[in-house]
Amino acid sequence: MAYIALMKNYPNVRRFLKEYPPKKLSIYFWGILCLIVTIVIHSSIPLITGRLISALEDQAFPLNTATKDELSHVATYLLLAAVGLIIFRTLSRVLIFIPGRQIESEVRESMYQSLLQLPPSSQWTSGDLISTGTNDVTSVRVMISMGVLHVINTFGMICFCLYHMLNLSVRLSLYSLIPLILVVPLTKVISNKMMATGRKNQKLLGNLTEVIREHFRAHALMAVFPVYNSIIKRVDKANTDYANTAEKFMTLRVFIMFMVSLVTGIGIYILLRYGLIKNDLIDQTAGIATVVSFMLYLWVIQGPLRAAGFLLPLLQRGEISLERLYKVQDAAKEAQVIEEARLIHSREEFDKRSQDSEPFIEIKDLHFAYNKKHDNEFKFELNIDSLVIEKGKKYGFFGSTGSGKTTLINIISGMLDVEKNKLSLQGIDRCDIQQKVLTELFSQVSQECRHFGKTIRENIEMVETNSPEKGQRLGFEDALAVSCLSPDLDKLSQGIDTLLGEHGINLSGGQKQRLSILRSLVRKAELVIMDDFISAVDHATEVKIIERLYESTKDKTLLLISHRISALKNCDKIFLLEAGKIIDSGTHEELLKSNTSYASVSEYQEKSDVLAQIEEAQS
């Protein structure tokens, strides 16, 4: 019955048990064997105690030699039982917990591999994935170690105790176990409530992790702007929601354990009142030793029953955690299947099938919208009727915040999926090209400049080492000149070997952007994409970067996204975006004549640049 319930109510646990524990059967075998020996020894202690009571029953003092010998034997048995419990209980836990730790490592590794295979547009937040990779993996480890231990210990101890109790007296056993009839329906009701509460609790834990992660990332803003109250309110709400569901879950768990203790107490009461007093020791078949043994067995069996109350939430939390883990793994496998189904699986295959007569990138009748997670979310749609990118040319994308520039670039780079026949690269449909091939074709500077917690040199070498064999790139010195990072490196105590903190926390915003520019240029690629790449640098540095960038990448294909028209004015073509649509395009001079909004922004920015130059000259 228990197995049927497991098959029906815990499908993820069943799947997990088929995948992982069979590899550790040899260790589990010895651990379970030691646990069974522990159960046998433990369940024999009430009998030995009963033997002690029998030896003393109706004996006058001083004790005779036979009684003393019997007591000596009983003491020896109790001592051996105690030593045996110490040895075999320790071995059972070590041998069962070791494979649990090994399985935890394998699950964590599998989770990490799944994260690498997840599509960039996956539904999970970083906080949710962090919670899944830490808390949920830990819950699985506790389930497969403590869970296995308690399942076998509970089942074995109850069976051995019932066996000894029935051997002592069938009628006393039936009297004392009557309250257990009430446990099954109550446990079933509470189990359903715990499952729903536990699932909600894990989800809220992921949300709390994400909220805290966001605020840790925004610590600099917290120091500049007076936003502490709003941040505290948001964290407090997420924390309170999680605490309330956790408290509800623990209340249900404690209630189960209380119910088990209550059932044991009621069993002892029934045993004493109705089994012994009213039935005159069950027709004189039960002596004092039998009564003492029975009461000890009821107390011994209380431990496994209480463990059963602990085991139920343990199993449910494991089921919920496995459900979350398997969702990530299954999504990664599904993404991998989709990737493997794409026709172009290597750069060589792309070069073989590509048509030089076709545009490098072409978009036709593209309609894209983000999936809304909540009804009150702003719905954004990108609608591009036609867009062509030719090799060796520079293209700029200009528009207000939220106009769709970054979304369009993410579609081109493969970060977001589109329908078939909407986007092609040199005549090959994007849906036929694997993501790893697109990664070899493109080098990108994103809005969020992310760097590894290594030295600056290692950050650059990491890009060079993993650079594809084909494609254009700048030498290190040329790329360093474009990024204007050399003066900053000279000021650092360790120069290029300076160790960066998490995400380059010890660099300024402008230094992070320039390091990203440097990394993107030393990587071999057919197309370099730079999204808002000079927003954090001063005017003088901006002018140098733009001038050197165009000069050193004359034959390179560039896609530049910026709110600064000065960064785009030398592009071969500039696209103006508004509300997810391309409303105009042309060279800088053409747009000044055809688009009044563009012209007014350009004039305003030029005046601002002049003022910035004057201020820099005065300082």
N, C-alpha and C positions, 0 to 999 in steps of 0.2 A: 504493500500500500504506500509506503514511504517513497519507494522508487517511482511509482505511478504518479504520485503528487509532484515529485521532482521533475519528471518528464513533462508534466502538464503546466505547472506553475512557474518553473524556473528554467526556461529554454536556454538562456544564456549560460547558466551554470552547467547545464548538460553539455552544451557545445564546448565549454571551457574544459570540462573533465575529459572529453575525448581528445583534446588537442595537447594538453600540457602534462598532467600527472602520469600518463603511461610511460613517459621517458624516464621517470624517477621511481619506477616500481621496485627496483632492488633496494633502494634506501627506505622506501615506505614499508617494504616487507619486514625489515628488521625493526623498524620503529614500531610498527603495529604489533609485532611479536612481543616486544618488550612491554608494550602497553597492555596486551592481554595478560602477560605474567603479572603486571601490576594490579590488574583488575582481580585476578584470581587470589592474590595475596590479600588485597584490601577486603574482598568479600568474605574471606575466611576469618578475619579478626573477630566479628561478632560471635562466631562459633567457638573460637578459642576462649573468648570472654565468658560465654555460656558454660564452657567446660570448667572454667575457674569458679564460677558461681556454684556449679554442681558439686565441685570438690569441697567447697566450704559449707554447703547446705547441710543442716542438721549435724554439724560437727561441733564437738565440745573442745574447749581449750584446756590443757595444751593439746596440739594436734598430734595425731599418731604418725608413725613413720610412713605409712602408705599415702596418707594425705599430703605429707611434706614432699614425698617423691613426685606426686601428681602436680603439686603447685610448682615444683622445680621444673618439671617438664613443660608446664604451661608458660612459665616465665621465659624458658628457653625458646619456645615457639614464638612468643610475642617479640622477643629480641630479634630472632631470625626474620620475622615478618617485617619489623621496622627497618632492619638493614636491607632486606630485599626491596622494600618500597623505595628507600633512598636510591639504590643502584638502578633499578629498572624504571622507576618513574623519571629519573634524570635522563637515562638513555633514551626512553621513549620520546621525551620532549625534544632532545637534541636531534635525534634521527628523523623526527617528523617536521621539525622547524627548518632543518637544513634544506630539504627540497623546496620548502615554501619560499625561502630566500632566493634559491636558484630560479624558481618559477617567476618570482617578482622581477628579477633581473631580465628574464626573457620577455616578460610582458612589457616592461619598460622599453626594452630594445625594439620590440615590435611596434610599440606606440611611436617611438622616435622615427622608425622607418616609415610608418604611415604618415607622419607629419611631413616628411620629405616628399611623399607622393601625392599629398592633397593638392587639388587645384588651387591656384591663387585666389579664386573667387569663392572659397568654401564658406559655409554658413557659420562657422564657429569664431568666436572672439578669442583673442590671445589669452584672456583670463580664464575662459572656459577650458581651453586646451591645457593651460598650466594646471588647473584644478584636476582635470582628467588624468594628466600625466603624473601627478603627485598623489593627491588624496584618493582617487579611484584605484590607482595601482596598489597603494597601501591597503585599501579595503580588500582587494583581491588576495593579497598576500596573507592578511589576517584570516580570511575565509578559508584558504587552502591549507593553512597551518593550524591555527586554533580550531577552525571548523572541523578538519579531519580528526584532530585529537578529541574534540568533544563529541562528535558523532559516534566514534567507536567507543569512547569511554562511557558515554551515556547509555548506548544500546547494550554494551557488554555488562556494565555494572547493574543495570536494571534486570537483565536476564539472569545473571548469577545470583543477585539478591532474591529475586522471585523464586528461583530454583531452591535456594536454601530455606526460604520462608515456607514454601509449599511442603518441603520435606519435614519441617518442624510441625506445621499444622495448617491444613488446607482451610479450615473454617476461620481461623485467626487471620489468614492471608486475605480471604474474601471480605471479612469485616473491615480490615484496615485499608483496603484498596478501593472501597466503595466511592470515596470522593473523587477519584481519578476520572470517573464517568463524566463529571462536569467540565473537566479540563479541555477535552477535544473541541466541543462547539465554541467555547469561549476563546480558545486559541485561534480558531479559524476566523472568527469575527475580528479579533485584534490584529491578526496577521494581514488582512486586507487593508485595514486602516494604516498599519505600519508601512506597507509597501507604497501606498500613495503618498504618505508623509515623507518617507525616505527619498522617493524620487524627486519630490519638490525641494527637499532639503539640499540634495546634491546640486540641483540646478541653481538654487539661490547661492550656494557656496561658490559656484563658478562665476556668478554675477558679482559677488563680493570681491573675488580675486581680481576680476577685470576692473572694477571701480578703483580698488587700491592701486593696481598697476598703472592705470591712467594718471592717478594723482602723483605717484612717484615720478612718472615721466615728466609731469608738468611742475616739478618742484621749483624751477626757476621762475615760472609765471606766478606761482604762489608767493614768492618773495617780493615780486614787483607790484602785483595788483592786490587790492583788498578783497580777496575772494574766500577768505578762510571760513566765514560763516556758511556760505553756500556749499563749500566743499565738505565741511563737517556735517551739514544736514544730509548731503547725499550719501556720505559714508555711513552716517548714523542710521539712515533708513535701510540701506542694504544690509548693514550689520544686524539691525533689529529684526528685519524680516527673516534672516538666516537663524538668528538666535531663537526666535519664536517657534519656527518649525523644528529646530534641533531640540528645543525643550519639549515640544509635543511628542517627538519621536522617543526621547528618553523617558517621558512619562509613561508611554505605552509599554516600553521595555521594562521599566521598574514594576509596572502593574503585573506583567506576566510573572516576574520573579516573586513578587509578593503573593500572587495567586498560588504559585507552587509551594511556598512556605506555609501558606494557609491550609492548603490541601494536606500537607504532611501533618500539621498540627491537628486538623480534624480527624485524620486517620488514627493518630495516637489516642485522641479522645474517644473515638468509637471503639478502639481496641480495649481501652481500660473500662469504659462504662458498660458497653453492651457485650463485648467479647469475653470479658473476665468477670466483672462484678455480677452481672445479671445472669450469666450462664455458669457461674461457679467453676471458673477456669476450664470451660468447655469440657464438661464431664470429667474433670480431674486429669485430662490428658496433657495439660500444659503446666509444667512446674515453674518455679521462680526463674530458673535458668532459661527456660524457653521464653518467658515473658521479657526478660532482660535482652535476650538475643533479638527478639522481635522488635523491641523498641530501638535497639542499636541499628537494626536493618532499616527501620523507618528513617532514622537520622542519616544513615549512610546513603540511602536511596534519594534523600532530599538533595544531596549534592548534584547527582546527575540530572535530577528533575529541574533543579535551578539552572544547571548548565543548559538544559533544553530551552529554558526561557531566555538565556543569553544567546543560544545557538540560532534561534529563529530570526532575531534582528540582524545577527551576523550574516546569515544566509541571504536575507533580503537586501541588506546593504551591498553584499557581494553581487547579487543579481542586478541591482540598479547600476553599480559601478561597471560591471561587465557589459551591460546594455549600452552605456555611454562609450566605453572603450571600443566595443564592436561596431558602433555607429561610425566612429572615426576610421577604424580599420576597413570596414566595408566600403565607405566612401572613397578611401584611398585605393582599394582594389578596383572599384568601379571606374575610377579615374584612370587607373593603370590599364584596364581593359580597353577603355576608349582610346587611350594613347597608342596602345599596341595595334589597334585597328586602323590607325592612320597610315597612309601609304608611304609617306616620306619619313624614313626613320634614321637617316644619316645625312650629313652634309654632302657626301659624295652623291647620294641619290638625289638630293635637291639640285645640285649642279648639273646632274645628268638630265633631269626632266625640265629644268627651268628654260625659259625662252627669252633670249636677250632682246627680242623685238617687242616684248611686252613690258609695260611699266613695272618698275621695281615693286611698287605697292599701288593697288587700285581698289577703291571702295565704291560699291554700287548699291543704291537703295538700302542702306543700312539703317535699321531701327533697333534700338537697344534701350532697355529699361531695367533698373535694379529691382530685385524682388523686395517688396515691402514686408518688414517684419512686424510692423504695427500699423493699424489703420490711420493713425494720426501722423504718420511719417510723410514728409514731402516726397512726392512722386516725381522723379526726374526721368526724362526721355531724351535720347540722342537720336537725331534723324539727319543722316548724311546722304544726300541724293547722289553725289559724285565727288570723288577726290582722287587725285593721281599724284604719286611721288616718283620722280625720275631719279636714276642713279647719278651721283656726283653733284647734286644740287642741294641748296640750303633752303629749308622751309621754316617759316615762323607761324606760330599760332597765338593769336591775341584775343583777349576777351575778358570780361569781368569775372569775378569769383563766382563759381557755380555755373559757368556758361557751357562746360563740357569738355574743356581742353584736356584735362588729365584723364578723363574717361576715354576720350578718343585715342589718346596715346597708349593707354593700357590695353585697348582693343587691338591696336596695331602691334604692340609688343607681345600679345598673347596672354596677358594677365587676365583678361576677360574673354570669355567664349562668345562667339557669334554664330548665327545660322550659316548654313552652307550657301555658297555662291554670293556672299556679301563682301568678302575680303579675299584678295589674291595677291601672291608675291611672285612676280615674273611668270604669270600665267598659271600658277599652281594655287589651288584653293587652300585657304588657311586651314580649313577643317581636315585637310589631307596631310598636314605637316605636324610632326610631333613637337612638343614644347621644347625638348632639348635642342632641336635643330634651330628653332627660333632664337633660343638663348645664345647659340653660336653666331647667329646673324647680327644680333643687336648688342649694343653696349649702352647702358642707361644711367643717368643721374636723376634720381627720384626727388620728390619734394622733401621727403624725410631722409636726411643724410644719415645713414647707419654705418657705423664702423665697428670693427671687432676689438675686443679688449686685449689687443696685442700692440706691438710697437708699430710706428708709422711705416717702417720698412716692411714689416711682415704683412701689413694690410695691403701694401702695393704688390709685394711678391706673390701674395695669395691670388691676386687677379692675374698676374703674369703667368704663374704656374698653371692656372686653369684656363688660360686663354686658348681658343681654338687654333688649329694649324693654319687656316686660311683667313684672309681679311686684312684690312689696312689698319695700321697702328702708328702712333708716334713713339719715337725713342723717349727714354726717361727724361733726358735733359730738355727736349723740346716740350714734352708734356708739363714738366716742372715750370718752364718759362711761361706757358699759357696760363697755368693755374695761379701764377704770382705767389707761390707758397714758399719760395726760397728764403726771402727775408724772415719769415716766421720761423722756419726751421733753424735758422742761424741764432734766433733768440732763445730757442729751447735749450735747456741744459744738456740734454742728450742728443740734440739734433734730430735726425731722422730715426734714431733708435729710441726716441722717447716713447715710453709705455703709455698707451691710451687707457682711460677708464672705460666703464660700460658705455657703449654707443659713443665713444669719444667725448666723454663728459668734461674732460679737462681742456678741450678745444672750444674756441668761440664759435658762434654760428657761421661767421664768414670763413673761418679756417676749416670747419667741417665741409662746407660747400666746395671750397677749393681743393680739398683732399679728394672729394668725390669726383670733381672734374679731372684731376690728375689720374685717378684710377680708371675712369672711363676712357681716357685717351691712350693709355698704355696697353689696353686690351684690344686684341684683333677683332674687328667687327666690320660688317658691310654698312651698318647704319648706327649712328650715335644719336641717342635721344637725351635731351637735357630739359628737365621740367623745373621751371622757376629757379634757375641755377645761379643767379646773381642777386637774389633778393636780400641777402644778409651782408653784402660787401659794401664798402664805401664807394663814393662816386669815382674817385681817382683809380682805385683798383678795378672797378667795373669797366672803365674805359680801356684799361690795359688788357684785361681778359678778353673783351670782345674783339679788340683790334688783333691780338695775337691769335685768337681762336680762328677767325676768318682767314688770316694769313697762312696759318700752318695746316689748314684742312681744305685747301682749294679743291682737291679732287675727291673729297670725302662727302658722303651723304649725311646731312644733319637735319634733325627735327628739333627746333628750339621753341620752348614755351616760356613766355615771360609776360609780366605786366609792364615791363620797361620796353617802350618802342625802340629806344636806342640799341637794345640788344638784337632787334629783329630787322632794323632798317636796311641792312646789307643783304638780306635773304633774297633769293631768286623769286620767291613768292610768299606772300603772307596771307593767311586765312583768318578772317574775323568770325568769331563764334558768339552767338547770343542765344540763350535759352535752348541749348542743344542743337542749334542749326548753324550752318555756314551761311552768313548773310552777305558776305562780300569776300573778294580775293583779288590779289594783284601785287605788284611791287609797292614799295613804300611810296614812291612818287605818284603812282596811279591811285593809291588809296587816299592820299592827301587831297586829290582832286575829286574823287568819286564819293567819299564817305566823310560827311561833316563831323560825325562823332569821333572818328579816328583822327581827323585833322585837329580838332579841339584838344583832345588828349595829348597829341604829339606836341602841340604848342605849349600846353601847360607843363609837360614834363621837361621841355627844353628850357623854359624859364626857371623851373626848379633846379635844373642842372647848373645853370649859370649862377644862381644864388648859392648852390652848394660849392661851386668852384671859388666864389668870392670868400665864403666862410672858411674854406680850407686854406686859402691863401693868407687870410688874416690870422688864422691860428698858427 
